[in-house]
Amino acid sequence: MRNLYADTVEGIIREVEGLGVAPSGKLTVMVGDVVRMSVAFKYRGSAMTVTLRGSIGKRTLGVFDEIAYKTKSISLSQSADFVSYTAYVDIPTSAISPATNYDIEAKISEYAGQTLVKIDDVIDVLGAPEFQNFQITDYSKV
């Protein structure tokens, strides 16, 4: 019997700056950035290839509306003992509208019932560049 489960989503990374955020933190990205979602899990069972799916979206009344996602194949070795694995997917944010409090999910698609991990309100997506305190500080004859 195959036994597969996820321990945690380790973190998410804004690729542009290499900024890592712990699962309880909030990440701010610009539209077009790439979010790296890393996972860690233990597996024992037959050798197989599974699909990691990382998603960004909005959860409303318990229903997750997936807006952006990425998948990646992971090869798992046969083992009678639990073996630790780490993996990641890079999720482009170009399809996401500027807003706050996006949610994330990660799962092994073939074993979603055992592996689905959800973290709410952890990504803010900014749109157009913004300026603050722009002013003339001096003027003189040169």
Residue frames as a rotation matrix with the C-alpha (Angstrom) as fourth column:
MET 1
0.582 0.813 0.000 0.00
0.813 -0.582 0.000 0.00
0.000 0.000 -1.000 0.00
ARG 2
-0.339 -0.668 0.663 1.27
0.633 -0.683 -0.365 3.47
0.696 0.296 0.654 -0.87
ASN 3
0.498 0.428 -0.754 1.29
0.846 -0.432 0.314 6.02
-0.191 -0.794 -0.577 1.91
LEU 4
-0.458 -0.596 0.659 1.95
0.741 -0.666 -0.086 9.62
0.490 0.449 0.747 0.92
TYR 5
0.625 0.687 -0.372 1.41
0.781 -0.539 0.316 12.76
0.017 -0.488 -0.873 2.94
ALA 6
0.077 -0.554 0.829 2.59
0.280 -0.786 -0.551 16.34
0.957 0.275 0.095 3.21
ASP 7
-0.257 -0.237 -0.937 4.11
0.966 -0.038 -0.255 17.66
0.025 -0.971 0.239 6.41
THR 8
0.230 0.275 -0.933 4.07
0.388 -0.906 -0.171 21.37
-0.892 -0.323 -0.315 5.57
VAL 9
0.733 -0.187 0.654 4.43
0.530 -0.445 -0.722 23.95
0.426 0.876 -0.227 2.92
GLU 10
0.031 -0.838 -0.545 7.92
0.992 -0.042 0.122 25.21
-0.125 -0.545 0.829 3.77
GLY 11
-0.205 -0.159 -0.966 7.75
0.256 -0.961 0.104 28.64
-0.945 -0.226 0.237 2.21
ILE 12
0.700 0.360 0.616 7.18
0.697 -0.159 -0.699 30.83
-0.153 0.919 -0.363 -0.75
ILE 13
-0.231 -0.899 -0.373 9.82
0.590 -0.434 0.680 32.89
-0.773 -0.063 0.631 -2.50
ARG 14
0.864 0.343 -0.369 9.60
-0.047 -0.674 -0.737 35.97
-0.501 0.654 -0.566 -4.66
GLU 15
0.524 -0.679 0.514 12.07
0.830 0.542 -0.131 35.11
-0.190 0.496 0.848 -7.40
VAL 16
0.679 -0.232 0.697 12.88
0.287 -0.790 -0.542 38.71
0.676 0.568 -0.470 -8.33
GLU 17
0.359 -0.533 0.766 14.50
-0.759 -0.645 -0.093 39.50
0.543 -0.548 -0.636 -4.99
GLY 18
-0.317 -0.456 -0.832 15.04
0.080 0.861 -0.502 36.02
0.945 -0.225 -0.236 -3.57
LEU 19
-0.517 0.203 0.832 12.89
-0.797 -0.468 -0.381 37.01
0.312 -0.860 0.404 -0.60
GLY 20
-0.624 0.280 -0.730 11.84
0.266 0.954 0.139 33.99
0.735 -0.108 -0.669 1.46
VAL 21
-0.281 0.627 0.727 8.78
-0.860 -0.501 0.100 34.03
0.427 -0.597 0.680 3.69
ALA 22
-0.983 0.004 0.186 7.87
-0.103 0.821 -0.562 31.51
-0.155 -0.571 -0.806 6.37
PRO 23
-0.628 0.776 0.049 4.41
0.614 0.456 0.645 29.92
0.478 0.435 -0.763 6.01
SER 24
0.108 0.716 -0.690 2.93
0.954 -0.269 -0.130 32.27
-0.279 -0.644 -0.712 8.61
GLY 25
-0.517 -0.400 -0.757 4.30
0.247 -0.916 0.316 35.39
-0.820 -0.023 0.572 6.86
LYS 26
0.697 0.717 -0.028 2.96
0.258 -0.287 -0.923 37.55
-0.669 0.636 -0.384 4.05
LEU 27
-0.436 -0.805 0.402 4.63
0.665 0.013 0.747 37.97
-0.607 0.593 0.530 0.67
THR 28
0.515 0.535 -0.670 4.19
-0.085 -0.746 -0.661 41.04
-0.853 0.398 -0.339 -1.55
VAL 29
-0.425 -0.600 0.677 4.89
0.640 0.329 0.694 40.62
-0.640 0.729 0.245 -5.26
MET 30
-0.404 0.263 -0.876 4.36
-0.618 -0.785 0.049 42.63
-0.674 0.561 0.480 -8.43
VAL 31
0.764 0.624 0.163 2.20
-0.221 0.491 -0.843 41.39
-0.606 0.608 0.513 -11.30
GLY 32
0.756 -0.482 -0.444 4.58
-0.435 0.137 -0.890 39.35
0.489 0.866 -0.106 -13.47
ASP 33
-0.203 -0.808 0.554 6.82
-0.979 0.171 -0.109 38.15
-0.007 -0.564 -0.825 -10.63
VAL 34
0.048 0.139 -0.989 7.29
-0.229 0.965 0.124 34.43
0.972 0.220 0.078 -10.05
VAL 35
0.307 0.111 0.945 6.36
-0.951 0.017 0.307 32.87
0.018 -0.994 0.111 -6.69
ARG 36
-0.426 -0.482 -0.766 8.35
-0.373 0.864 -0.337 29.78
0.824 0.142 -0.548 -5.74
MET 37
0.486 0.620 0.615 6.30
-0.859 0.209 0.468 27.48
0.161 -0.756 0.634 -3.54
SER 38
-0.530 -0.753 -0.391 8.40
-0.571 0.657 -0.492 24.87
0.628 -0.037 -0.778 -1.75
VAL 39
0.654 0.732 0.192 7.03
-0.670 0.444 0.595 21.76
0.350 -0.518 0.781 -0.05
ALA 40
-0.648 -0.757 0.081 8.47
-0.710 0.562 -0.423 19.07
0.275 -0.332 -0.902 2.18
PHE 41
0.548 0.823 0.149 7.00
-0.829 0.510 0.230 15.65
0.113 -0.250 0.962 2.80
LYS 42
-0.554 -0.624 0.552 7.83
-0.662 0.732 0.162 12.05
-0.505 -0.275 -0.818 3.72
TYR 43
0.399 0.648 -0.649 6.99
-0.903 0.400 -0.155 9.06
0.159 0.648 0.745 1.57
ARG 44
-0.652 -0.519 0.553 7.17
-0.493 0.844 0.211 5.29
-0.577 -0.135 -0.806 1.77
GLY 45
0.497 0.811 0.308 5.84
-0.229 0.465 -0.855 2.83
-0.837 0.354 0.417 -0.77
SER 46
0.399 -0.269 0.877 6.43
0.795 0.578 -0.184 1.75
-0.458 0.770 0.444 -4.36
ALA 47
-0.712 -0.643 -0.281 8.55
0.330 -0.660 0.675 3.76
-0.620 0.388 0.682 -6.76
MET 48
0.230 0.793 0.565 6.41
0.957 -0.080 -0.277 6.16
-0.175 0.604 -0.777 -8.79
THR 49
-0.891 -0.358 0.280 6.23
0.416 -0.890 0.185 9.56
0.183 0.281 0.942 -10.37
VAL 50
0.065 0.912 -0.406 3.67
0.949 -0.183 -0.258 12.01
-0.309 -0.368 -0.877 -8.97
THR 51
-0.157 -0.021 0.987 2.61
0.625 -0.776 0.083 15.55
0.765 0.630 0.135 -9.82
LEU 52
-0.488 -0.036 -0.872 3.19
0.747 -0.534 -0.396 18.45
-0.452 -0.845 0.287 -7.43
ARG 53
-0.024 0.535 0.844 0.65
0.715 -0.581 0.388 21.24
0.698 0.613 -0.369 -8.01
GLY 54
-0.602 -0.164 -0.782 1.07
0.683 -0.612 -0.398 24.67
-0.413 -0.774 0.480 -6.42
SER 55
-0.067 0.721 0.690 -1.72
0.835 -0.338 0.434 27.24
0.546 0.605 -0.580 -6.76
ILE 56
-0.938 -0.039 -0.344 -2.51
0.217 -0.842 -0.494 30.85
-0.271 -0.538 0.798 -5.96
GLY 57
-0.448 0.846 0.288 -6.12
0.451 -0.064 0.890 31.94
0.772 0.529 -0.353 -5.72
LYS 58
-0.650 0.364 0.667 -8.93
-0.687 -0.658 -0.310 33.16
0.326 -0.659 0.678 -3.50
ARG 59
-0.783 0.432 -0.448 -10.96
0.529 0.841 -0.113 31.05
0.328 -0.325 -0.887 -1.09
THR 60
-0.644 0.681 0.350 -14.58
-0.707 -0.704 0.067 32.13
0.292 -0.204 0.934 -0.63
LEU 61
0.337 0.818 0.466 -16.96
-0.936 0.346 0.070 30.20
-0.104 -0.460 0.882 1.62
GLY 62
0.224 -0.354 0.908 -14.53
-0.339 0.845 0.413 27.27
-0.914 -0.400 0.070 1.61
VAL 63
0.788 0.064 0.612 -14.25
0.511 0.484 -0.710 27.07
-0.342 0.873 0.349 -2.19
PHE 64
-0.090 -0.926 -0.367 -10.80
0.193 -0.378 0.906 27.74
-0.977 0.011 0.212 -3.69
ASP 65
0.951 0.310 0.016 -10.86
0.105 -0.272 -0.957 29.73
-0.292 0.911 -0.291 -6.94
GLU 66
0.122 -0.970 0.209 -7.52
0.645 0.238 0.727 28.88
-0.755 0.046 0.655 -8.52
ILE 67
0.839 0.138 -0.526 -6.12
-0.202 -0.819 -0.537 31.81
-0.505 0.557 -0.659 -10.55
ALA 68
0.349 -0.800 -0.487 -2.54
-0.835 -0.029 -0.550 30.72
0.426 0.599 -0.678 -11.25
TYR 69
0.773 -0.131 0.621 -0.81
-0.296 0.791 0.535 27.38
-0.561 -0.598 0.572 -10.86
LYS 70
0.061 -0.756 -0.652 2.18
-0.935 0.184 -0.301 25.33
0.348 0.628 -0.696 -11.90
THR 71
0.940 0.197 0.280 2.84
-0.280 0.914 0.295 21.59
-0.197 -0.356 0.914 -11.85
LYS 72
-0.024 -0.970 -0.241 6.03
-0.971 0.080 -0.225 19.55
0.237 0.229 -0.944 -11.68
SER 73
0.715 0.189 -0.673 6.72
-0.161 0.981 0.105 15.81
0.680 0.033 0.732 -11.85
ILE 74
0.093 -0.654 0.751 8.46
-0.996 -0.047 0.082 14.28
-0.018 -0.755 -0.655 -8.83
SER 75
0.171 -0.128 -0.977 10.09
-0.281 0.944 -0.173 10.86
0.945 0.304 0.125 -8.91
LEU 76
0.382 0.031 0.924 9.72
-0.923 0.068 0.379 8.92
-0.051 -0.997 0.054 -5.66
SER 77
-0.505 -0.670 -0.544 11.93
-0.642 0.713 -0.282 5.94
0.577 0.207 -0.790 -4.89
GLN 78
0.462 0.606 -0.648 10.68
-0.026 0.739 0.673 2.65
0.886 -0.294 0.357 -3.49
SER 79
-0.680 -0.663 0.314 11.16
-0.357 -0.074 -0.931 2.45
0.640 -0.745 -0.187 0.25
ALA 80
-0.019 0.620 -0.785 9.73
0.637 0.612 0.468 0.54
0.770 -0.491 -0.407 3.20
ASP 81
-0.207 -0.128 -0.970 10.75
0.898 -0.418 -0.137 3.40
-0.388 -0.900 0.202 5.50
PHE 82
0.849 0.519 -0.100 9.69
0.459 -0.817 -0.349 7.02
-0.263 0.250 -0.932 5.27
VAL 83
-0.311 -0.904 0.293 12.09
0.942 -0.254 0.218 9.09
-0.123 0.344 0.931 3.17
SER 84
0.182 0.322 -0.929 12.10
0.322 -0.912 -0.253 12.91
-0.929 -0.253 -0.270 3.25
TYR 85
-0.196 -0.154 0.968 11.58
0.977 -0.116 0.179 14.82
0.085 0.981 0.173 0.01
THR 86
-0.113 0.225 -0.968 11.55
0.152 -0.959 -0.240 18.49
-0.982 -0.175 0.074 -0.88
ALA 87
-0.379 0.051 0.924 10.29
0.925 0.055 0.376 20.00
-0.032 0.997 -0.068 -4.11
TYR 88
-0.392 0.282 -0.876 9.08
0.107 -0.931 -0.348 23.29
-0.914 -0.230 0.335 -5.51
VAL 89
0.081 0.402 0.912 7.07
0.996 -0.001 -0.088 24.86
-0.035 0.916 -0.400 -8.29
ASP 90
-0.842 -0.337 -0.421 7.54
0.297 -0.941 0.161 28.35
-0.451 0.010 0.892 -9.75
ILE 91
0.045 0.971 0.233 4.16
0.940 0.038 -0.338 30.03
-0.337 0.234 -0.912 -10.23
PRO 92
-0.815 -0.293 0.500 3.98
0.488 -0.813 0.319 33.05
0.313 0.504 0.805 -12.57
THR 93
-0.393 0.674 -0.626 1.76
0.598 -0.330 -0.731 35.87
-0.699 -0.661 -0.273 -11.33
SER 94
-0.990 -0.064 -0.125 1.07
-0.047 -0.686 0.726 37.52
-0.132 0.725 0.676 -14.69
ALA 95
-0.513 0.857 -0.040 -2.55
0.320 0.235 0.918 36.21
0.797 0.458 -0.395 -14.71
ILE 96
-0.133 0.426 -0.895 -3.28
0.991 0.070 -0.114 37.56
0.014 -0.902 -0.432 -11.21
SER 97
0.363 0.353 0.862 -5.00
0.362 -0.906 0.218 40.93
0.859 0.232 -0.457 -10.73
PRO 98
-0.709 -0.616 0.344 -3.57
-0.033 -0.458 -0.888 43.36
0.705 -0.641 0.305 -8.19
ALA 99
0.519 0.821 0.237 -5.22
-0.353 -0.047 0.935 42.69
0.779 -0.569 0.265 -4.82
THR 100
-0.415 -0.629 0.657 -4.42
-0.864 0.045 -0.502 41.61
0.287 -0.776 -0.562 -1.28
ASN 101
-0.229 0.260 0.938 -4.82
-0.766 0.547 -0.339 38.42
-0.601 -0.796 0.074 0.70
TYR 102
0.248 0.203 -0.947 -4.47
-0.790 0.608 -0.077 35.77
0.560 0.768 0.311 -1.97
ASP 103
0.574 0.032 0.818 -4.44
-0.597 0.700 0.391 32.17
-0.560 -0.713 0.421 -0.72
ILE 104
-0.260 -0.682 -0.684 -2.13
-0.930 0.367 -0.012 29.30
0.259 0.633 -0.730 -1.66
GLU 105
0.737 0.402 0.543 -2.51
-0.516 0.854 0.068 25.55
-0.437 -0.331 0.837 -1.95
ALA 106
-0.354 -0.793 -0.496 -0.10
-0.923 0.381 0.050 22.71
0.149 0.475 -0.867 -2.60
LYS 107
0.486 0.504 0.714 -0.83
-0.577 0.799 -0.172 19.05
-0.657 -0.328 0.679 -3.23
ILE 108
-0.864 -0.474 0.170 0.26
-0.217 0.655 0.724 15.88
-0.455 0.588 -0.669 -4.94
SER 109
-0.407 0.779 -0.476 -2.45
-0.910 -0.304 0.281 15.76
0.074 0.548 0.833 -7.61
GLU 110
-0.300 0.258 -0.918 -2.78
-0.280 0.897 0.343 11.96
0.912 0.360 -0.197 -7.59
TYR 111
-0.304 0.132 -0.944 -3.15
0.820 0.541 -0.188 11.94
0.485 -0.831 -0.272 -3.77
ALA 112
-0.433 0.145 0.889 -4.90
-0.113 -0.988 0.106 15.25
0.894 -0.055 0.445 -3.09
GLY 113
0.635 0.772 -0.039 -6.96
-0.099 0.131 0.986 13.77
0.766 -0.622 0.160 -0.26
GLN 114
0.642 -0.468 -0.608 -3.79
0.763 0.464 0.449 12.97
0.072 -0.752 0.655 1.70
THR 115
-0.264 -0.964 -0.005 -1.60
0.963 -0.264 0.056 15.90
-0.056 0.010 0.998 0.70
LEU 116
0.225 0.379 0.897 -3.66
0.553 -0.808 0.203 19.08
0.802 0.451 -0.392 0.24
VAL 117
-0.311 -0.367 -0.877 -2.17
0.903 -0.401 -0.153 21.95
-0.296 -0.839 0.456 2.27
LYS 118
0.356 0.534 0.767 -3.85
0.682 -0.710 0.178 25.38
0.639 0.460 -0.616 2.41
ILE 119
-0.475 -0.397 -0.785 -2.60
0.795 -0.576 -0.190 28.73
-0.377 -0.714 0.589 3.69
ASP 120
0.431 0.784 0.447 -4.92
0.884 -0.465 -0.037 31.72
0.179 0.411 -0.894 3.50
ASP 121
0.985 0.161 0.067 -4.23
0.153 -0.981 0.115 35.45
0.084 -0.103 -0.991 3.11
VAL 122
0.465 -0.878 -0.110 -0.48
0.465 0.137 0.875 35.22
-0.753 -0.458 0.472 2.46
ILE 123
-0.514 -0.658 0.550 0.15
0.821 -0.190 0.539 36.93
-0.250 0.729 0.638 -0.89
ASP 124
0.433 0.529 -0.730 -0.46
0.160 -0.842 -0.515 40.53
-0.887 0.106 -0.449 -1.90
VAL 125
-0.137 -0.418 0.898 -0.08
0.969 0.132 0.209 41.41
-0.206 0.899 0.387 -5.59
LEU 126
-0.044 0.022 -0.999 0.77
0.102 -0.994 -0.026 44.98
-0.994 -0.103 0.042 -6.53
GLY 127
0.684 0.364 0.632 -0.05
0.654 0.076 -0.753 46.45
-0.322 0.928 -0.186 -9.93
ALA 128
0.663 -0.393 0.637 1.41
0.308 -0.633 -0.711 49.64
0.682 0.667 -0.299 -11.31
PRO 129
-0.381 -0.856 -0.350 4.60
0.800 -0.115 -0.589 51.08
0.463 -0.504 0.729 -9.80
GLU 130
0.765 0.641 -0.062 3.95
0.557 -0.610 0.564 53.64
0.323 -0.466 -0.824 -7.08
PHE 131
-0.384 -0.844 0.374 5.85
0.431 -0.522 -0.736 56.70
0.816 -0.121 0.565 -5.89
GLN 132
0.643 0.505 -0.576 5.75
0.756 -0.295 0.585 58.49
0.126 -0.811 -0.571 -2.54
ASN 133
0.567 -0.373 -0.734 7.07
0.357 -0.692 0.627 61.87
-0.742 -0.619 -0.259 -1.40
PHE 134
-0.090 -0.562 0.822 8.18
0.994 -0.097 0.042 62.97
0.056 0.821 0.568 -4.88
GLN 135
0.831 0.347 -0.435 9.14
0.419 -0.904 0.079 66.63
-0.366 -0.248 -0.897 -4.58
ILE 136
0.471 -0.711 0.522 11.53
0.220 -0.478 -0.850 69.31
0.854 0.515 -0.069 -5.79
THR 137
0.599 -0.306 -0.740 14.25
0.799 0.171 0.576 69.54
-0.050 -0.937 0.347 -3.20
ASP 138
-0.049 -0.639 -0.768 16.27
0.310 -0.741 0.596 72.39
-0.950 -0.209 0.234 -4.67
TYR 139
0.660 0.063 0.749 16.69
0.748 -0.140 -0.648 74.62
0.065 0.988 -0.140 -7.67
SER 140
0.367 -0.624 -0.690 19.62
0.145 -0.695 0.705 76.85
-0.919 -0.358 -0.165 -8.56
LYS 141
0.851 -0.195 -0.487 21.57
-0.523 -0.383 -0.761 78.48
-0.038 0.903 -0.429 -11.38
VAL 142
0.554 -0.694 0.460 24.36
0.347 0.695 0.630 76.31
-0.757 -0.189 0.626 -12.73
